[in-house]
Amino acid sequence: MFAELRKCLDEYETAATPRCKLGNRQCDFMVLGALRVGLASKKLLPLPKSPYGGSFDQLAAMVRKLPHATPELLQMHYRTDCGLKAKIDTLVNQAAANLTGLELADFEGKLPNRDRT
């Protein structure tokens, strides 16, 4: 998931031509800025490297809640499809679909209770 976010950042930061479907560089700047500020606000910049702290569900929830360039910000050209929300949701869904392994919730209440006093 973070590798794909890195690619997304790179696409916006290094694109020779605007990513906006109408060719508007200012739109690209807003989308990139919203993504970078959102990642920084969640302490996800620089993007973490494996192994990641926390569970996948925690990381996915943080990424899904990133602020996006909203339709209000993009109203200058009456398009709402320049934002990254759909792309980020797809990245998280793909990462979740590729997960394999144990779920801690499957063991809830089944682990021995050890008193550490």
C-alpha positions in Angstrom: 0.0 0.0 0.0 2.8 2.5 0.9 4.8 1.5 -2.2 1.7 2.5 -4.3 1.3 5.7 -2.4 5.0 6.5 -3.1 4.3 5.9 -6.8 1.3 8.2 -6.6 3.4 10.9 -5.0 6.1 10.4 -7.6 3.6 10.7 -10.4 2.4 14.1 -9.2 5.8 15.4 -8.3 7.6 14.4 -11.5 4.9 14.6 -14.1 6.1 16.4 -17.2 2.5 17.1 -18.1 -0.5 17.8 -15.8 -2.3 14.8 -14.3 -5.5 16.8 -14.3 -7.7 15.7 -17.2 -8.2 19.3 -18.2 -4.5 20.0 -18.1 -4.7 22.3 -15.1 -1.4 22.3 -13.1 -3.0 24.2 -10.2 -5.4 21.3 -9.8 -2.4 18.9 -9.6 -0.8 21.2 -7.0 -3.9 21.0 -4.9 -4.2 17.2 -5.1 -0.5 16.7 -4.3 -0.6 19.3 -1.5 -3.7 17.7 0.1 -2.1 14.3 -0.1 1.3 15.5 1.4 -0.3 17.5 4.2 -2.6 14.6 5.0 0.2 12.1 5.2 2.3 14.5 7.3 -0.6 15.1 9.7 -0.9 11.3 10.3 2.9 11.1 10.8 3.2 9.1 7.6 5.9 11.2 5.9 8.4 10.1 5.1 6.3 7.1 4.0 7.1 4.2 6.4 9.2 1.2 5.2 8.4 -2.4 6.1 8.0 -3.7 8.7 5.2 -1.3 9.6 4.1 -0.5 13.1 0.6 -1.3 14.1 -1.9 -3.5 12.3 -3.0 -3.4 8.7 -6.5 -2.2 9.8 -5.0 0.7 11.8 -2.8 1.8 8.8 -5.6 1.3 6.3 -8.0 3.4 8.5 -5.4 6.2 8.7 -4.8 6.2 4.9 -8.6 6.1 4.2 -9.1 9.2 6.4 -6.5 11.3 4.5 -7.9 14.6 3.5 -8.4 14.9 -0.2 -8.7 17.8 -2.6 -12.5 18.1 -2.4 -15.0 19.1 -5.1 -15.1 22.5 -3.5 -11.4 23.0 -4.0 -11.6 21.7 -7.5 -14.6 23.8 -8.5 -12.4 26.0 -10.6 -12.9 23.7 -13.5 -16.1 22.0 -12.4 -14.6 18.5 -12.2 -14.4 16.3 -9.2 -12.6 13.3 -10.7 -9.1 14.8 -10.3 -8.9 13.9 -6.6 -7.2 10.8 -5.3 -9.9 9.4 -3.0 -11.0 6.7 -5.4 -7.4 5.7 -6.2 -6.5 5.5 -2.5 -9.6 3.5 -1.7 -8.6 1.1 -4.5 -5.0 0.8 -3.2 -6.2 0.0 0.4 -8.8 -2.5 -1.0 -6.1 -4.2 -3.1 -3.7 -4.4 -0.2 -6.4 -5.9 2.0 -7.3 -8.5 -0.6 -3.6 -9.6 -0.8 -3.2 -10.1 3.0 -2.6 -13.5 4.2 -2.0 -14.7 7.7 -3.6 -14.9 11.1 -6.1 -12.5 12.4 -5.6 -11.5 16.1 -9.4 -11.3 16.5 -9.6 -15.1 15.8 -7.7 -15.7 19.0 -9.5 -13.2 21.2 -10.4 -14.9 24.5 -8.4 -18.0 23.6 -5.0 -16.9 24.8 -3.9 -17.8 28.3 -4.2 -15.1 30.9 -0.8 -14.6 32.5 -0.6 -12.5 35.6 2.6 -10.5 35.4 2.7 -9.3 39.0 
